Amino acid sequence: MNEIIMTEYFKGHWAYEAWKENGYAVETIFKKKNKFFRGIRRLWTKYHLPFVQLWYGDWKYRIKEADLIIFHVSYLTMDLAKYLNKINPNAKVIAWYWNAVNEKMLPDHINGNCEKWSFDPENCKKYGMNFNHQYYFKTYIEESEKIDFDLYFCGSDVWRGSMIMEVYYACKTQEIHSKFQVVFPKSDIIPEEIKSPWIEYKEICRNIARSKAILEIVREGQSGATIRLMEALFFGKKLVTNNNLVKKEEFYNKENIFLLGDRPLEELKEFLNGEFVPYAPELLNKYDVKQWMQNFRKKETKNMI
């Protein structure tokens, strides 16, 4: 099957390059524009103005040969499926929610004929979408000869600053050697020593490889496996998380996953110093990008949570 992945990422972004490395055709949905024209584009797509294809990249003719088209959903892509139907009416079009649903990108607001899929089981139940698990890339696994950090966090503080700081100060109190990189923080509670500029994903991977564990803080109401969780699985690292539904995952065990709110933070150092239980290779195969793609072709995966 001739499949194409459509994304808002440009060449050079880690996910764009990872898809290419794994043999998939990738197309960037929108033309590269400056801040002024991106603002116009937001308004254009928000109000579903005609001729939205003027903003699309130069992929119209290449997309005509595809049998399967998977596009990443955002509030900017609500009209994309309709255009794809027009230029390639025979293709199977999939709207893929790599992030949890929010009010700006409700599944019912997608125009056009497409199947709607998500990594989030609760979103699938609520909105009647098809389920496919989150995924990662074996090609991105890095190893390190030494461990420099007990716990590593990299991300923004939007909607999660207070919980980040709770774990950060617990690390300081317990003398846990942590590395926190809060990228372009918005909150005044973030101390200078952990503020960070934008970081290349390759550097993030190197820091993960040098750490015993990764910290993830998910948005309230999110239930699906995240990229942070996939990194923990593929890099063979422990995970500290506030995702309560991680207990339902087949790979959950308390030796490898510390659930915030379920266990007191006073036990964090003991958890980090405990033995890591390796995951089976078959588990990594299940969550690799190639199996993720294969699941879209299996009729029996539809609506299965």
The 8 nearest C-alpha neighbors of each residue, nearest first, counted from 0:
[[1, 2, 66, 67, 65, 296, 3, 64],
 [0, 2, 65, 66, 67, 3, 64, 24],
 [3, 1, 67, 65, 68, 66, 0, 4],
 [2, 4, 68, 24, 25, 69, 67, 5],
 [5, 3, 25, 69, 70, 68, 24, 26],
 [6, 4, 70, 26, 25, 27, 69, 28],
 [7, 5, 27, 8, 71, 28, 70, 26],
 [6, 8, 27, 28, 29, 9, 5, 71],
 [9, 7, 6, 27, 12, 15, 10, 14],
 [10, 8, 27, 12, 11, 7, 15, 6],
 [9, 11, 12, 15, 16, 8, 27, 13],
 [10, 12, 9, 16, 13, 15, 8, 14],
 [13, 11, 15, 14, 10, 9, 8, 16],
 [12, 14, 16, 15, 17, 11, 200, 201],
 [15, 13, 17, 16, 12, 18, 8, 11],
 [16, 14, 12, 18, 17, 13, 10, 8],
 [15, 17, 19, 13, 14, 18, 20, 11],
 [18, 16, 14, 20, 19, 15, 13, 21],
 [19, 17, 21, 15, 20, 16, 23, 14],
 [18, 20, 16, 23, 22, 21, 17, 24],
 [21, 19, 17, 22, 18, 16, 23, 138],
 [20, 22, 18, 19, 23, 17, 289, 138],
 [21, 23, 19, 20, 18, 24, 17, 25],
 [24, 22, 19, 18, 21, 25, 3, 2],
 [23, 25, 3, 4, 19, 22, 26, 2],
 [26, 24, 4, 3, 5, 23, 19, 27],
 [25, 27, 5, 28, 4, 6, 58, 24],
 [28, 26, 6, 7, 29, 5, 9, 8],
 [29, 27, 7, 55, 56, 6, 5, 26],
 [30, 28, 55, 56, 54, 27, 31, 7],
 [31, 29, 56, 55, 54, 32, 28, 27],
 [30, 32, 29, 33, 56, 9, 37, 54],
 [33, 31, 36, 37, 30, 34, 35, 29],
 [32, 34, 35, 36, 37, 31, 38, 30],
 [33, 35, 37, 36, 38, 32, 39, 40],
 [36, 34, 38, 37, 33, 39, 32, 40],
 [35, 37, 39, 38, 34, 33, 32, 40],
 [38, 36, 40, 34, 39, 35, 32, 33],
 [37, 39, 41, 36, 35, 40, 34, 42],
 [38, 40, 36, 42, 37, 41, 43, 35],
 [39, 41, 43, 37, 38, 42, 36, 44],
 [42, 40, 38, 44, 43, 39, 45, 37],
 [41, 43, 45, 39, 40, 44, 46, 38],
 [44, 42, 40, 48, 41, 45, 46, 47],
 [43, 45, 47, 41, 46, 42, 75, 40],
 [46, 44, 42, 43, 47, 41, 75, 74],
 [45, 47, 44, 48, 43, 42, 41, 49],
 [48, 46, 44, 45, 43, 49, 78, 51],
 [47, 49, 43, 46, 44, 51, 50, 45],
 [50, 48, 51, 47, 43, 52, 44, 46],
 [49, 51, 52, 53, 48, 54, 47, 43],
 [52, 50, 53, 49, 54, 48, 44, 43],
 [51, 53, 55, 54, 50, 82, 56, 49],
 [54, 52, 51, 55, 50, 56, 30, 29],
 [55, 53, 52, 29, 51, 30, 56, 40],
 [56, 54, 29, 52, 28, 53, 30, 57],
 [57, 55, 30, 29, 28, 58, 27, 54],
 [56, 58, 59, 55, 30, 60, 61, 29],
 [57, 59, 61, 56, 60, 62, 26, 55],
 [58, 60, 62, 61, 57, 63, 86, 56],
 [61, 59, 63, 62, 58, 64, 57, 86],
 [62, 60, 58, 63, 59, 64, 65, 57],
 [61, 63, 64, 60, 65, 59, 58, 87],
 [64, 62, 87, 60, 61, 65, 86, 59],
 [63, 65, 62, 61, 66, 1, 60, 87],
 [66, 64, 1, 62, 2, 67, 63, 90],
 [65, 67, 90, 1, 2, 0, 91, 64],
 [66, 68, 2, 91, 90, 65, 92, 1],
 [69, 67, 92, 3, 2, 4, 93, 91],
 [70, 68, 93, 4, 5, 92, 94, 3],
 [69, 71, 5, 94, 95, 4, 6, 72],
 [72, 70, 95, 6, 94, 96, 5, 73],
 [71, 73, 96, 95, 76, 94, 70, 74],
 [74, 72, 75, 76, 104, 71, 77, 103],
 [73, 75, 104, 103, 76, 77, 72, 45],
 [74, 76, 73, 44, 77, 41, 45, 72],
 [77, 75, 79, 73, 78, 74, 72, 44],
 [76, 78, 109, 79, 75, 110, 74, 108],
 [79, 77, 110, 76, 81, 80, 109, 82],
 [78, 80, 76, 82, 81, 77, 83, 110],
 [81, 79, 111, 83, 82, 78, 84, 110],
 [82, 80, 111, 84, 79, 83, 110, 78],
 [81, 83, 85, 79, 84, 80, 86, 78],
 [82, 84, 80, 85, 86, 81, 87, 79],
 [85, 83, 88, 81, 87, 82, 86, 80],
 [84, 86, 82, 83, 87, 88, 81, 80],
 [85, 87, 83, 84, 88, 63, 82, 59],
 [86, 88, 63, 84, 89, 85, 83, 90],
 [89, 87, 84, 90, 85, 86, 83, 91],
 [90, 88, 87, 91, 66, 84, 65, 63],
 [91, 89, 66, 67, 88, 87, 92, 65],
 [90, 92, 67, 66, 68, 93, 89, 113],
 [93, 91, 68, 113, 69, 90, 67, 114],
 [92, 94, 69, 114, 113, 115, 95, 68],
 [93, 95, 115, 70, 72, 69, 114, 116],
 [94, 96, 71, 116, 72, 117, 70, 97],
 [97, 95, 117, 98, 72, 116, 71, 94],
 [96, 98, 95, 118, 117, 71, 99, 72],
 [99, 97, 96, 100, 118, 117, 119, 72],
 [98, 100, 221, 101, 119, 96, 97, 122],
 [101, 99, 105, 104, 98, 122, 102, 96],
 [100, 102, 103, 104, 105, 99, 98, 74],
 [101, 103, 104, 105, 100, 74, 106, 108],
 [104, 102, 74, 101, 105, 73, 100, 108],
 [105, 103, 74, 102, 101, 73, 100, 106],
 [104, 106, 108, 107, 102, 103, 100, 101],
 [107, 105, 108, 109, 104, 126, 115, 100],
 [108, 106, 105, 109, 110, 126, 104, 77],
 [109, 107, 106, 105, 110, 77, 104, 78],
 [108, 110, 77, 107, 106, 78, 111, 105],
 [111, 109, 78, 81, 77, 108, 80, 112],
 [112, 110, 81, 80, 113, 109, 84, 78],
 [111, 113, 80, 81, 84, 110, 114, 92],
 [114, 112, 92, 93, 111, 115, 80, 94],
 [113, 115, 93, 94, 92, 116, 112, 129],
 [116, 114, 94, 128, 93, 129, 95, 113],
 [115, 117, 129, 95, 128, 130, 94, 96],
 [118, 116, 96, 130, 119, 95, 131, 123],
 [117, 119, 132, 133, 131, 223, 130, 120],
 [118, 120, 223, 122, 117, 121, 222, 123],
 [121, 119, 123, 122, 304, 223, 124, 118],
 [120, 122, 124, 123, 119, 125, 222, 223],
 [123, 121, 125, 119, 124, 120, 126, 100],
 [122, 124, 128, 120, 127, 121, 126, 125],
 [125, 123, 121, 127, 122, 126, 120, 128],
 [126, 124, 122, 123, 127, 121, 128, 120],
 [125, 127, 123, 128, 124, 122, 106, 107],
 [128, 126, 123, 124, 125, 129, 302, 122],
 [129, 127, 123, 115, 116, 126, 302, 130],
 [128, 130, 302, 116, 301, 123, 115, 117],
 [131, 129, 117, 116, 302, 304, 118, 303],
 [130, 132, 118, 117, 116, 133, 129, 294],
 [133, 131, 118, 134, 130, 291, 286, 224],
 [132, 134, 118, 224, 225, 131, 286, 135],
 [135, 133, 286, 287, 288, 132, 291, 229],
 [134, 136, 287, 288, 229, 286, 137, 133],
 [137, 135, 138, 139, 287, 288, 17, 134],
 [136, 138, 139, 140, 287, 135, 233, 283],
 [137, 139, 136, 140, 17, 20, 21, 141],
 [140, 138, 137, 136, 141, 17, 204, 135],
 [139, 141, 137, 138, 234, 233, 142, 136],
 [142, 140, 208, 139, 204, 205, 143, 234],
 [143, 141, 208, 144, 140, 234, 209, 205],
 [142, 144, 208, 145, 209, 141, 146, 205],
 [143, 145, 142, 146, 209, 208, 147, 141],
 [146, 144, 143, 209, 147, 208, 210, 142],
 [145, 147, 209, 210, 148, 211, 144, 143],
 [146, 148, 209, 210, 145, 149, 176, 211],
 [149, 147, 210, 177, 176, 150, 146, 209],
 [148, 150, 211, 176, 177, 210, 212, 175],
 [149, 151, 177, 212, 148, 213, 210, 211],
 [152, 150, 178, 213, 177, 179, 214, 210],
 [153, 151, 179, 214, 180, 213, 178, 154],
 [152, 154, 180, 181, 179, 151, 182, 155],
 [155, 153, 181, 182, 180, 152, 156, 179],
 [154, 156, 182, 181, 157, 184, 183, 153],
 [155, 157, 160, 159, 184, 158, 181, 185],
 [156, 158, 159, 155, 160, 185, 184, 186],
 [159, 157, 160, 156, 218, 161, 155, 162],
 [160, 158, 156, 157, 162, 161, 163, 216],
 [159, 161, 156, 163, 162, 158, 164, 157],
 [162, 160, 164, 163, 159, 165, 188, 158],
 [163, 161, 165, 164, 160, 159, 166, 216],
 [164, 162, 160, 166, 161, 165, 167, 159],
 [163, 165, 167, 161, 162, 166, 168, 160],
 [166, 164, 162, 163, 168, 167, 161, 169],
 [165, 167, 169, 164, 163, 168, 170, 162],
 [168, 166, 164, 170, 169, 165, 163, 171],
 [167, 169, 171, 170, 165, 166, 164, 172],
 [168, 170, 166, 172, 167, 171, 173, 165],
 [171, 169, 175, 167, 168, 173, 172, 174],
 [170, 172, 168, 174, 169, 173, 175, 167],
 [173, 171, 169, 170, 174, 168, 175, 167],
 [172, 174, 170, 175, 171, 169, 268, 265],
 [175, 173, 171, 172, 170, 176, 268, 169],
 [174, 176, 170, 173, 177, 171, 149, 268],
 [177, 175, 149, 148, 174, 150, 178, 170],
 [176, 178, 150, 148, 149, 151, 175, 179],
 [177, 179, 151, 150, 152, 148, 180, 176],
 [180, 178, 152, 193, 151, 153, 181, 177],
 [179, 181, 153, 193, 195, 194, 182, 152],
 [182, 180, 194, 154, 155, 195, 153, 193],
 [181, 183, 195, 155, 196, 184, 154, 197],
 [182, 184, 196, 195, 181, 185, 155, 194],
 [185, 183, 182, 156, 186, 181, 155, 194],
 [184, 186, 156, 183, 157, 187, 155, 189],
 [185, 187, 188, 184, 189, 160, 156, 157],
 [188, 186, 189, 185, 190, 184, 160, 191],
 [187, 189, 186, 190, 160, 161, 164, 185],
 [188, 190, 187, 186, 191, 184, 194, 193],
 [191, 189, 192, 193, 188, 194, 187, 164],
 [190, 192, 194, 193, 189, 195, 188, 181],
 [191, 193, 190, 194, 195, 189, 179, 180],
 [192, 194, 180, 179, 191, 181, 190, 195],
 [195, 193, 181, 191, 192, 180, 182, 184],
 [194, 196, 182, 180, 181, 183, 193, 197],
 [195, 197, 182, 183, 198, 194, 181, 180],
 [196, 198, 182, 195, 199, 183, 181, 154],
 [199, 197, 200, 196, 202, 203, 182, 195],
 [198, 200, 202, 201, 203, 197, 13, 12],
 [201, 199, 203, 202, 204, 198, 13, 12],
 [200, 202, 204, 203, 199, 205, 13, 198],
 [203, 201, 205, 200, 204, 199, 206, 198],
 [202, 204, 200, 206, 201, 205, 207, 199],
 [205, 203, 207, 201, 202, 206, 208, 200],
 [206, 204, 202, 208, 203, 207, 201, 209],
 [205, 207, 209, 203, 208, 204, 202, 210],
 [208, 206, 204, 210, 209, 205, 203, 151],
 [207, 209, 205, 142, 206, 143, 210, 141],
 [210, 208, 146, 206, 207, 147, 143, 145],
 [211, 209, 148, 207, 146, 149, 212, 208],
 [210, 212, 149, 236, 150, 237, 148, 146],
 [211, 213, 237, 150, 236, 238, 210, 149],
 [214, 212, 151, 238, 150, 152, 239, 237],
 [215, 213, 239, 152, 240, 238, 151, 150],
 [214, 216, 240, 227, 239, 217, 213, 152],
 [217, 215, 241, 240, 214, 159, 218, 242],
 [218, 216, 242, 215, 219, 241, 221, 240],
 [217, 219, 221, 220, 216, 158, 159, 242],
 [220, 218, 221, 217, 242, 222, 241, 158],
 [219, 221, 218, 222, 217, 121, 99, 242],
 [222, 220, 219, 218, 223, 99, 217, 119],
 [221, 223, 119, 244, 121, 220, 120, 242],
 [224, 222, 119, 118, 120, 221, 225, 133],
 [223, 225, 133, 228, 222, 226, 118, 119],
 [226, 224, 228, 227, 223, 229, 133, 217],
 [225, 227, 229, 228, 230, 224, 135, 133],
 [228, 226, 230, 225, 229, 215, 231, 213],
 [227, 229, 231, 225, 226, 230, 224, 232],
 [228, 230, 226, 232, 231, 227, 135, 233],
 [229, 231, 227, 233, 228, 232, 234, 226],
 [230, 232, 236, 228, 229, 234, 235, 233],
 [233, 231, 229, 235, 230, 234, 228, 236],
 [232, 234, 230, 235, 231, 229, 283, 140],
 [235, 233, 231, 236, 232, 230, 140, 208],
 [234, 236, 232, 233, 231, 277, 237, 278],
 [237, 235, 231, 212, 234, 211, 238, 232],
 [236, 238, 212, 255, 256, 231, 211, 213],
 [239, 237, 256, 213, 212, 214, 240, 257],
 [238, 240, 257, 214, 256, 258, 213, 215],
 [241, 239, 215, 258, 242, 259, 216, 214],
 [240, 242, 259, 258, 216, 243, 217, 260],
 [243, 241, 240, 244, 245, 217, 222, 258],
 [244, 242, 245, 241, 246, 258, 222, 240],
 [243, 245, 246, 242, 247, 222, 248, 223],
 [244, 246, 247, 248, 243, 242, 251, 224],
 [247, 245, 244, 248, 251, 243, 252, 249],
 [248, 246, 245, 244, 249, 251, 250, 243],
 [249, 247, 245, 250, 251, 246, 244, 224],
 [248, 250, 251, 247, 246, 252, 245, 282],
 [251, 249, 248, 252, 278, 282, 247, 246],
 [252, 250, 248, 246, 249, 245, 256, 253],
 [251, 253, 254, 255, 256, 250, 246, 276],
 [252, 254, 256, 255, 257, 251, 258, 270],
 [253, 255, 252, 256, 275, 276, 270, 274],
 [256, 254, 237, 253, 252, 275, 238, 276],
 [257, 255, 238, 253, 237, 239, 254, 252],
 [258, 256, 239, 238, 253, 240, 259, 255],
 [259, 257, 240, 261, 241, 239, 262, 260],
 [260, 258, 241, 261, 240, 262, 257, 239],
 [259, 261, 262, 258, 263, 241, 264, 243],
 [260, 262, 259, 258, 263, 243, 257, 241],
 [261, 263, 260, 259, 258, 264, 266, 257],
 [264, 262, 265, 266, 260, 261, 259, 267],
 [265, 263, 267, 266, 262, 169, 259, 166],
 [264, 266, 263, 267, 268, 169, 173, 262],
 [267, 265, 264, 269, 268, 263, 270, 262],
 [268, 266, 270, 264, 269, 265, 271, 263],
 [269, 267, 271, 270, 266, 272, 175, 173],
 [268, 270, 272, 266, 267, 271, 273, 265],
 [271, 269, 267, 273, 268, 272, 266, 254],
 [272, 270, 268, 273, 269, 267, 149, 211],
 [273, 271, 269, 270, 268, 274, 149, 211],
 [274, 272, 270, 271, 269, 275, 254, 268],
 [273, 275, 276, 272, 254, 271, 255, 270],
 [274, 276, 255, 277, 254, 273, 237, 236],
 [275, 277, 274, 255, 278, 254, 252, 235],
 [278, 276, 275, 279, 235, 236, 255, 232],
 [277, 279, 280, 276, 282, 232, 235, 250],
 [278, 280, 281, 282, 277, 283, 284, 250],
 [281, 279, 283, 282, 284, 278, 285, 277],
 [282, 280, 284, 279, 283, 285, 278, 286],
 [283, 281, 285, 280, 284, 279, 286, 278],
 [282, 284, 286, 280, 285, 281, 287, 233],
 [285, 283, 281, 287, 282, 286, 280, 290],
 [284, 286, 282, 283, 287, 290, 281, 291],
 [287, 285, 134, 283, 284, 135, 290, 288],
 [286, 288, 284, 135, 134, 289, 136, 290],
 [289, 287, 291, 134, 290, 135, 136, 292],
 [288, 290, 292, 291, 287, 293, 21, 286],
 [291, 289, 293, 292, 288, 287, 285, 294],
 [292, 290, 288, 294, 289, 293, 134, 287],
 [293, 291, 289, 290, 294, 295, 288, 296],
 [292, 294, 290, 295, 291, 296, 289, 297],
 [295, 293, 297, 291, 296, 292, 290, 300],
 [294, 296, 293, 297, 292, 291, 300, 131],
 [297, 295, 294, 293, 298, 292, 300, 299],
 [298, 296, 294, 299, 295, 300, 293, 301],
 [297, 299, 300, 301, 296, 295, 294, 302],
 [298, 300, 297, 301, 303, 302, 294, 296],
 [301, 299, 303, 298, 297, 302, 294, 130],
 [302, 300, 129, 303, 299, 298, 130, 297],
 [301, 303, 129, 130, 304, 300, 128, 127],
 [302, 304, 300, 301, 130, 129, 299, 131],
 [303, 120, 130, 302, 123, 124, 129, 131]]
